């Protein structure tokens, strides 16, 4: 338990121990990874004509490690926000703690679906 916290800041350590937040974080990570894998597959295959629609991710498309670092950072950030909402003094915040992570996961799923549907092979 103490080893888990050596490399993680104190605030993030409490987040990692929050099981409901980590369950939603796993779903978020799965959806974002699915989107990024499809994006990499399409953009690295010369048979397809596609481009990344997100201008912030466009420079990272040809650097898979950078995309996975972005995925990890996004999952950690939204997990931390979810934990802060879950442990908030506000009743409304405690009820909606899952919303930032779910929105991020939905964005990843939407990106995967969009990329899957809007790729076309060169004639």
N, C-alpha and C positions, 0 to 999 in steps of 0.2 A: 504494500500500500504506500509506504513512504517512497519506494523506488519510483512509483508512477509519478510522483510529484516533483522529482528532482529536476526534470527537464521542462516541467510545465509550471507556469506562474500560479500563484495561490488561487486566484480567481478562476482560472481554467481548470484547476484540479477539482474544485467543487463541481464544475460543469461536467467533467468526465465521470464523476460518481453519481450524477443524476440520471437514473436509468430511463425514465420516460423521455427525457431530452435526447439521450443517446440512441434510443430506438428510432425517433424521428430523424436524428442525424444520419443514421445508417441508411434510411430510405432516401434522404436528401443526397447523400454521397452516391448511392446507386443510380439515381436519376441523372445527376450531373455527369457521372462517369459514362453512363450510356450515351448521353448527348455528345460528350467530348470524343468518345471512341468513334461514333458515327461521323462526326465532323472531320476527324483525322483521316478516317477511311476514305471519305469522299474527296477531301482536298488533296490527298496524296495519290489518288488514282487518276492517271491522265485520261482515262476513258470517260470520266464524269466532268461536267461543266457546272461548277458550283462555286460559291464564295461565302465566307462567313458574314452574316448579316450584322453581327454585333461589332461595332467599330472598336470597342475596347479589347476584344479577343482577336480581331483580325491579325495583328502583328504576331500573335502567339501560335497561329495555326501550324506553322512549319517547325515549331519547337515543342514537341510532345511533353517534354519534362516541364516546361513552363506552364502548359495547360493543366497538368496534374497538380502542380504547385498552386495554381489558381483555384482548382477544385478543392484542394485541402484547406486553403485559406478561407474560401467561401463557406465550407462546412463548419470550420472552427468558429468563424465569426457569427454565423447564424445560430450555432449551438450555444454560444456564449450569450447572445441576445435572448434566446429562448429560455435559458436558465435564469437570467436576470428577470425576465417577465414572470417566470414560474414562481420565483421567490420574492416577488414584489409585494409591497403593502397594499397595492391597489387590487381590488377584487376583479375589476375588468381586465387588468393586465394578467392576473393569474388564470382567468378563464381563456384568454387568447394567447397563451404562451407559445402554442404550437404554430401560430399563423406565419411568422417570418420563415421558419424552416419549411413549412408546407408550401409557401409561395415560391421559395427557391427550388424545391423539388418539382413543383409544377412547371416552373420555367425550364428546368432541365428536360422534363418529359416533352414539353411543347417544342423545345429545340430539336429533340430527337425526331419527333413526328414531322416537323417542318423539313428537316434535312432529308429524311427518308422520302417524303412526297415530292420535294422540289429538286431532286437531282435527276439529271437526265444524261444519258450517254451521248457522246458525239455521234452525229449521223455518219 
